[in-house]
Amino acid sequence: MTSPADPPTGADGQKRLKLLAVTACPTGIAHTYMAAEKLQQAADRLGVDMKVETQGSIGAENVLSDNDVREADGIIIAADKDVDRGRFAGKRVLSVGVSEGISHPERLIERVGSAPVQGGDGAGSGGTGAATGGGGGGRERSVAYKALMNGVSYMIPFVVVGGLLIAISLSLGGHTDPKGGLVIPDDSFWMHVNQIGVIGFTLMVPILSGYIAYAIGDRPALVPGMIGGWIANTGELYDSKAGAGFIGAIVTGFLAGYLVLWIKKVKVPKFVQPIMPIIVIPILATSALGLFFIYVIGKPISWVFEHLTDWLSGMTGTSAILLGAILGLMIAFDMGGPVNKTAFLFGAGLIATGNQTVMGMCAAAIPVMPLGQGLATLIRKRLYTEQERETGLASLFMGLFGISEGAIPFAAARPAQVIPANMLGGAVAGAIAGLASVKDAVPHGGPIVAVLGAVGGVPMFFVAVAAGTAVTALATVSLVDLSERRRRGVTPVGGAGAAEPVLAGVGAGAGGVAVAGAGAEAARSGGRESAASAPVAASPVAAGAAPEVLSGYLTRQTVEVELAAADKEAAIREMAGLLARTGKVTDVEELVRTALAREAQGTTGLGEEIAIPHAKTDAVTSPVVGFARSAEGIEWGSLDGTKAKLIFMISVPEAAAGDEHLRILALLSRKLMDEGFRGRLVAAADEAAVLEVLREVQ
């Protein structure tokens, strides 16, 4: 193809180079549109035709058509989330993080000519499903984390649907049976409901594994990932009474993804290349992964299961408190895996011998994980995304029916924080149940068995469950909050995109976007004198008037021409106070906490001396936007290293309807790429003049 480095063409009749681009960031607001604007500006300077598709929080805009792709000489993907690349088959595709699109657009245009040709499987030769273009461990950790979260997000609906259907069928159609636990009559309506729920739970683990693999190796990795997850969860295939559960699924997901990437690098004859992604790679990867798990990984799992059972048998003569704590730890560790299943089957097996106290310890620990994680989402909402809070409510319901798998999405997303908290709460519940000699006559757990009369020592059973739940919830929020505090001020390239799952738009879990233009320098440079001399000082806005700016979200009350703060946290506090002038802020401290939590997930400093902190919180009663300038600039961790001098702070309530505020953010992000506009903002003499400049955002 023609090299982008060649002299621009068009005036002499030669064909101009035509490039396409796709920009996307997890929050779907500022970085998405700033990267698009930067790439478009660079293309204009280099004499290159370019069309940019933005995949923002309000949906895809300026969508690339089949004709666009057919005529394109190359495609640039600047994204920190998965972008479907199958439509670009046969084209040169350069895939990088969104920050590269903002910081080095010219370099990307120059590099696209040597980019790999996109295969028909949705992955370029030697590429990955995630954005590439950075090196080192940080990028690898980013790819791994996004792959994990991709699997978790697809798994959650299966957990919720399967778990709730099982819970409903047990509550409305089940009864206790000493041999079978909670039993539903065969061929009854509720048995069929239960079976549908069991299918959802059965698919949960393969889905987690499959979509982790898909995020790493694209479509060829989906089949080996799902089949590998199924094998991991089916202990009978490797002589184990319990499968490896969700932990095994995470292992098979990553193994499948990276195995597919390795196979793609193998050079094959040209006639074999078309069938590689649809036949050769899936078959090789699936066979290799499946056999590896059965013969290599599966054996240790079976060994662990057998020896844990023998060890527990030797513990029956020890202290009931110690045994209860150990069983609680095991129940809470992997929620369906070999460690959990060992404890459960050990307790269930002793029921037939007349010893019901061991199952009582297990029964008290079983609901602690879903109840504790659900409670955590209620007591510290700001630490969780909206989807996680919804999953938390379902988890609470599942916990009531002894379905410990309700906590798996939380454990998979934050294993380092959630699993220890689960184990601590499980140990507390098991120990209290052991101390009180709680009994359970059926192989099941949770409050439902007490309600149906299978538990002996009901009051202390509920005390044990409540104590374990409280410990789990408090430990979880403490560990998650500590983790966020440690990350605060240390942001990966690409901002929030590479870190945690964040809600789209200003609705992003917690946070906002601040924008500061390179205005002071722009006003000083000779090339921008016309912008600085624009008649903005003599604003026609009358004193006290409130012109319609950004749909009325930003008013004279929320403009500050000189910010006093010297650091990011102080700036956010000062901006929160600015928003409070409107009377729309009911809790300033909560607004500050939410915005800082968003910053902990990734900087909202966009570069070009711009930052846009944002928060979605019920601490405000309606959308409100503030703007302030900082003459010295504030260190914001911006992508290009510049200090933030022009700062916008946006906040919307949790229940804010519609997407008008998202559209305004998109327009604002694009407008701030205009040097003249930034210069006029810097030159504005007072609040009224600032408002007049901002009225240009259309």
Summary of the structure (lengths in Angstrom):
residues: 698
radius of gyration: 28.5
end to end distance: 38.2
largest distance: 94.4
contacts: 2844
relative contact order: 0.09
helix: 58%
strand: 11%
